[in-house]
Each structure stands twice: as C-alpha cells, then as structure tokens.
Amino acid sequence: MRYRSLGGTGIEVSAHCLGTMMFGAVGNPDHEECARIIHAALDQGINFVDTADMYSAGESEEIVGKALKGRRDDVVLATKVHFQMGEGRNRSGNSRRWIVRAVEDSLRRLDTDWIDLYQVHRPDHSTDIEETLSVLGDLVRAGKIRAFGCSTFPAEEIVEAHHVAERRALPRFRTEQPPYSILARGIEASVLPVTRRYGMGVVTWSPLASGFLSGRYRLGRPVDLNSGRAALTPARFDPAIPGNIAKLEAVEQLVELADGIGCTLPELAVAFPVAHPAVTSVIIGPRTMDQLNSLVKGAGLVLDDEMLDRIDEIVPPGTNLYHPDGVWRSPALTDTAQRRRAPGDRAAG
C-alpha cells in the first residue's frame, strides 16, 4: 500500500481509505464481522479510516471505536458532522452550537481522545462560513481534532471558505471529500483544480458509482428494482430510462477494457481515481470481507496512458454520466424563488 501526504497537514495516509458507511444497521449489523473487516484492512496496509456521525445514526462510529482498541495510535481516523442526529431543532448543520455538541458525541462513540480529520459533511447556507471555520479552529487548539476539511463542497464554496479564512485570519479547510468515479467525472472541471491550487488533500468517495461499476448491472440484463440501492432510487437504475442506458453502455465498454488487462471491473474502477494527481486517497466501502479483499486486490494495478486515454474516450474528462447520490445542490437551483422574479417584475418593458 502506498502512502501520501494529506494536503499540507504532514499526516501520511494510505492511498486507499476504509469507508465505514456500510457498518451498522444500514449495511452490516454484525459488529464482530465489521471489526474483522477493519482489522483485515489495517493488516493489509490501510491506515486511514473514515466514518460519520450519521452513518447508521452513530452505530458506525461505535463499531469503529471498538475495533480500534489497542490500534488507535496507528490509525488516521476521520469522521464528519452536518446531518440531522435525533429529533428536535439545532441537532444538525454547521453552527458553533451544534458542532461543539456533535464533536463530543463522536469522541464518545469512537472512544478516543482526538479525531485526526473532522469534516463538514455538506455546506450550510444558514450558517456563516466564518462561524464554522472559527469553531473548527477552536477545536484544533483544544486538542479535540488535529485537522479539518469539507465534504462535497462545490468549487465556489471552497474558494469562498479560503477567502474568508485568509481575510479573518482563521484556520482553513485542509481537505475536501468529493464523489469521483469513471462515470462521475464532473469534479475534474473545477473542484480538483481548486483543491490543487490551495494545496488541499482530496479523499474521494463512491469509486464504484453507486454499484454501476461493481459488475452487478449489465446491459440487456434485468434489474431488480425492489432490492438494494435500486429500491431506494429506482430512477437511477431502471433500464427503461435512456440516461441509464448510457451508463450501462459505458459499463460494457469498461468491462471489455478490464478484461483486456486481466483485472475485474471493480479493480479498474478503484484504480482510476487513484491515478489522478489531485487525489490523495480513495474511499472503499465494503460491507463484507469478500468485498474488501476484492477491492484491495487491485491496489497494485497501474493504469498506463493508453488505458486512461481509452477511459477518456468512453467517458470524456469533466463529464458526468450520472449524478451521485447525496450530492449537495445549491439553493440557487432548488429554490424557485431564487430563480424567478415576482410575476409583476418579469417583463422587460
């Protein structure tokens, strides 16, 4: 396993990061099996583990905390804050009030004295970015976290955060965690160039494109829309929808490409983001031991220029064949009041 510096933090992390979103009620509820998966990942050279407070309502953090007993000093541990935790107001977002409470809850569930990388899971336009940067800086000074970053922020939000940090003499985001795969290459156009400009570490998620690059979904084969991810978002997987046909056609070409170099489609998929010079580490999120072994098996796979050129032909750089689940969308797009003048003010004359 290769190791890379996480932005300018001086922290060295493995090129694969173990994601734990599938540990707990949402994925694998067997705590002992999840712990074995974590231990196997560490034994294979992975020293970077990523979780979040909202994964299985905190259960994932508890599993990680138990699994790291006796090995905590050897692991770079990351978690995230933003999404609603429990019922009631002021239990989500990026405010000082919530972050101060949420970090204590995460520390307790993880059974640790510190978090190596604390990430803001999504933007929050109800809170000034200055407020968020200020409290995160206070947590660094208090020794509760070592560094902090953002996750799934658009390029303009990253730029604004750095501008505010410089203007207000506040610590800045050191990392960004965006979705990135062969089928979702949109971040190549602006997010990745911005992170390189600011010297940020980049930890990407969803290399298997919500399962499209797992080999499970193939052109001409029936898709069970009542189970797995397809049951949650059937419109993303229904082969009767033209946009999904384009994904499946790309998958067929990628399968042929993988066969030609003697690897599996998942191995090809995970090797792709690792090859980008802006990417520090790629999150793999297995639910089972077999899934972990199949993903780590391809860690030594090198995609040469000819192979990357062929991928570019199948899915051009900077384009998305699909939009990953859970990507933040700006209120400028989702709030019609921000896109439409009042009826009486719409005419030019």
C-alpha positions in Angstrom: 0.0 0.0 0.0 1.3 3.4 -0.9 1.1 6.4 1.4 0.6 10.1 0.5 0.7 13.3 2.4 -2.8 14.6 3.3 -2.6 18.1 1.9 -0.3 20.3 3.9 -1.1 18.6 7.2 2.0 16.4 7.3 -0.2 13.4 8.0 0.6 10.4 5.8 -2.4 8.3 4.8 -2.8 5.2 2.6 -3.9 5.6 -1.0 -7.0 3.5 0.0 -9.2 4.7 2.9 -11.5 2.3 4.6 -15.0 3.8 4.5 -17.5 2.5 7.1 -20.8 3.8 5.9 -22.0 0.2 5.4 -21.2 -0.8 9.0 -24.2 -0.9 11.2 -28.0 -1.2 10.7 -27.9 0.3 7.2 -25.5 -2.3 5.9 -23.8 -4.9 8.0 -25.3 -5.1 11.6 -22.8 -7.7 12.8 -20.3 -5.7 14.9 -17.8 -8.5 15.2 -17.7 -9.1 11.5 -17.3 -5.4 10.9 -14.4 -5.3 13.3 -12.7 -8.2 11.5 -13.0 -6.3 8.2 -11.4 -3.2 9.9 -8.6 -5.4 11.3 -8.1 -7.0 7.9 -7.8 -3.6 6.2 -5.3 -2.5 8.7 -3.3 -5.7 8.3 -3.2 -5.0 4.5 -1.6 -1.6 5.0 -4.6 0.7 5.1 -4.0 3.2 7.9 -6.9 5.6 7.1 -10.5 5.0 8.3 -13.4 7.3 7.5 -16.8 7.4 9.2 -19.5 9.9 10.0 -21.9 10.6 12.9 -24.9 10.0 10.7 -23.9 6.5 9.4 -26.5 4.2 11.0 -27.3 7.0 13.5 -23.9 6.8 15.2 -23.6 3.0 15.2 -20.8 3.0 12.6 -18.7 5.3 14.9 -19.3 2.9 17.8 -18.2 -0.1 15.7 -15.0 1.7 14.6 -14.3 2.8 18.2 -14.5 -0.8 19.4 -12.4 -2.2 16.5 -9.6 0.3 17.0 -9.0 -0.7 20.7 -5.2 -1.1 21.0 -4.5 0.1 17.5 -5.7 3.7 17.7 -2.2 5.3 17.5 -1.5 3.6 14.2 -4.7 4.9 12.5 -5.6 8.2 10.9 -9.3 8.5 12.0 -11.7 10.7 10.1 -15.4 11.5 10.8 -18.0 14.0 9.8 -20.7 16.4 11.1 -23.7 18.1 9.5 -26.7 15.9 9.1 -29.6 15.6 11.5 -28.9 13.5 14.6 -32.0 12.6 16.5 -35.2 14.6 16.9 -35.5 18.3 17.6 -34.1 21.5 16.4 -30.4 22.6 16.4 -29.2 19.0 16.0 -27.7 19.4 12.6 -25.8 21.9 10.4 -22.5 23.7 10.7 -23.2 26.1 13.6 -20.9 26.5 16.5 -23.7 25.3 18.8 -24.1 22.0 17.0 -20.5 21.3 16.1 -19.4 21.7 19.7 -22.0 19.2 20.8 -21.5 16.8 17.9 -17.8 16.5 18.2 -18.2 15.4 21.9 -20.7 12.8 20.8 -18.4 11.5 18.1 -15.4 11.3 20.5 -17.6 9.4 23.0 -18.9 6.9 20.4 -15.4 6.5 18.9 -14.0 6.1 22.4 -11.0 8.3 21.6 -9.4 11.5 22.9 -9.0 13.0 19.5 -10.1 12.9 15.8 -7.4 13.2 13.2 -9.6 14.7 10.4 -13.0 16.3 11.2 -15.1 17.1 8.1 -18.1 19.3 7.5 -20.3 16.8 5.6 -22.1 19.4 3.4 -22.4 23.1 3.0 -24.9 25.0 5.2 -26.1 28.3 3.9 -27.9 29.1 7.2 -24.6 29.5 8.9 -21.8 31.9 8.0 -18.7 30.0 6.9 -16.7 32.3 9.3 -18.7 30.8 12.2 -17.9 27.2 11.1 -14.2 27.9 10.5 -13.9 29.7 13.8 -15.3 26.8 15.9 -13.2 24.2 14.0 -10.1 26.2 14.7 -11.1 26.3 18.4 -11.4 22.5 18.4 -7.9 22.2 16.9 -6.5 24.4 19.7 -8.4 22.4 22.3 -6.8 19.2 21.0 -10.1 17.5 20.2 -9.3 17.4 16.4 -6.0 17.5 14.5 -7.2 18.9 11.2 -10.5 19.7 9.5 -11.9 19.7 6.0 -15.1 19.8 3.9 -17.0 17.2 2.0 -18.9 17.5 -1.3 -18.5 21.3 -1.5 -18.7 22.9 -4.9 -15.6 24.7 -6.1 -17.1 28.2 -5.4 -17.8 27.2 -1.8 -14.3 26.0 -1.3 -12.9 29.3 -2.7 -15.2 31.4 -0.5 -14.1 29.4 2.6 -10.4 30.0 1.8 -11.1 33.7 1.2 -12.9 34.1 4.5 -10.2 32.2 6.3 -7.5 34.5 4.9 -9.5 37.7 5.5 -10.4 36.8 9.1 -7.1 35.1 10.0 -8.8 31.8 10.6 -7.6 28.2 10.0 -8.7 26.8 6.7 -10.1 23.6 5.2 -7.2 21.3 4.6 -9.1 18.6 2.7 -12.1 18.0 0.5 -14.1 14.7 0.2 -16.0 14.7 -3.2 -17.6 11.8 -5.2 -15.5 10.7 -8.1 -15.6 7.7 -10.4 -15.2 6.9 -14.1 -19.0 7.6 -14.5 -19.0 10.8 -12.4 -16.0 13.0 -13.5 -17.6 16.4 -13.1 -15.2 17.4 -10.3 -12.3 17.3 -12.8 -13.6 20.6 -14.3 -13.3 22.8 -11.2 -13.2 21.1 -7.8 -10.0 19.3 -8.4 -8.2 22.2 -9.9 -9.3 24.4 -7.0 -8.1 21.9 -4.4 -4.7 21.7 -6.1 -4.4 25.4 -6.1 -5.0 25.6 -2.4 -2.8 22.6 -1.6 -5.7 20.6 -0.2 -5.8 16.8 0.3 -8.6 15.1 -1.6 -10.3 11.9 -0.3 -12.8 10.7 -2.9 -15.9 8.5 -2.4 -18.1 6.2 -4.5 -15.5 4.8 -6.9 -18.0 2.1 -7.9 -20.6 4.7 -8.9 -23.4 3.5 -6.6 -22.7 0.0 -7.8 -22.8 0.6 -11.5 -19.1 -0.3 -11.7 -19.4 -3.4 -9.5 -20.4 -5.6 -12.4 -23.8 -6.2 -10.9 -25.7 -4.1 -13.5 -25.2 -5.1 -17.2 -26.8 -4.0 -20.5 -29.6 -6.3 -21.5 -29.9 -8.0 -18.2 -33.0 -7.5 -15.9 -32.6 -5.2 -12.9 -34.3 -5.9 -9.7 -35.8 -2.5 -8.7 -37.1 -3.9 -5.4 -33.8 -4.6 -3.6 -30.6 -2.9 -2.7 -29.7 0.6 -4.0 -32.2 0.2 -6.9 -35.1 0.0 -4.4 -34.0 3.3 -2.8 -33.6 5.2 -6.1 -35.2 3.2 -8.9 -35.0 6.0 -11.4 -31.2 5.7 -11.3 -31.3 2.0 -12.3 -34.4 1.5 -14.4 -33.1 0.3 -17.8 -36.1 1.8 -19.5 -34.8 5.3 -18.9 -32.5 6.5 -21.7 -29.9 8.0 -19.3 -29.4 4.7 -17.6 -28.9 3.0 -21.0 -25.9 5.3 -21.5 -24.4 4.2 -18.2 -24.9 0.6 -19.0 -23.3 1.0 -22.5 -20.3 2.6 -20.9 -20.1 -0.2 -18.4 -20.0 -2.8 -21.2 -17.0 -1.0 -22.8 -15.3 -0.7 -19.4 -15.8 -4.5 -18.8 -14.1 -5.2 -22.1 -11.3 -2.8 -21.1 -10.8 -4.5 -17.8 -10.8 -8.0 -19.4 -8.1 -6.8 -21.8 -5.7 -6.1 -19.0 -6.7 -9.1 -16.8 -8.5 -7.3 -14.0 -12.0 -7.0 -12.7 -14.3 -4.0 -13.3 -14.2 -3.0 -9.6 -10.4 -3.1 -9.7 -10.4 -0.9 -12.7 -12.9 1.5 -11.1 -10.9 1.9 -7.9 -7.6 2.3 -9.7 -9.0 5.2 -11.8 -9.3 7.9 -9.1 -6.0 6.8 -7.5 -4.3 7.8 -10.7 -5.4 11.5 -10.6 -2.6 13.8 -9.3 -5.0 15.8 -7.2 -6.4 12.7 -5.3 -4.8 11.7 -2.1 -6.8 8.7 -1.1 -9.8 6.8 -2.4 -12.5 5.5 0.0 -13.5 1.9 -0.4 -16.7 1.0 1.5 -17.0 -2.8 1.8 -20.0 -4.4 3.5 -18.4 -7.9 3.6 -14.9 -9.4 3.9 -15.1 -10.7 0.3 -15.8 -7.1 -0.9 -12.8 -5.8 1.0 -10.5 -8.4 -0.4 -11.7 -7.9 -4.0 -11.1 -4.1 -3.8 -7.8 -4.2 -2.1 -6.6 -6.9 -4.5 -6.3 -4.3 -7.2 -4.2 -1.9 -5.1 -1.2 -2.6 -7.3 -3.0 -2.0 -10.6 -1.3 0.7 -12.7 -3.4 2.3 -15.5 -1.0 3.4 -18.2 -1.6 6.3 -20.5 -3.1 4.1 -23.2 -5.7 2.8 -20.8 -6.5 6.2 -19.4 -6.9 7.6 -22.9 -9.4 4.8 -23.6 -11.4 5.6 -20.5 -11.4 9.2 -21.6 -13.0 8.1 -24.9 -15.7 6.2 -23.1 -16.5 8.9 -20.6 -14.9 12.3 -21.5 -13.0 14.2 -18.8 -15.1 16.5 -16.6 -18.4 14.9 -17.5 -21.0 13.0 -15.5 -23.0 10.1 -16.9 -24.9 10.3 -13.6 -25.0 12.5 -10.5 -24.0 10.6 -7.4 -26.5 10.1 -4.6 -26.3 12.6 -1.7 -24.5 15.4 -3.7 -25.3 18.8 -2.3 -27.3 21.0 -4.6 -27.2 24.8 -4.3 -30.4 26.6 -3.2 -29.9 28.8 -6.3 -31.1 25.7 -8.2 -33.5 24.1 -5.8 -35.3 27.2 -4.6 -37.6 28.6 -7.3 -37.8 32.0 -5.5 -34.1 32.4 -6.2 -34.5 31.7 -9.9 -37.7 33.6 -10.7 -38.6 37.2 -10.3 -42.1 38.1 -8.9 -44.6 37.8 -11.8 -45.1 41.5 -12.0 -41.4 42.1 -12.5 -40.6 39.6 -15.2 -41.3 41.6 -18.3 -38.6 43.6 -19.9 -40.8 46.6 -20.6 
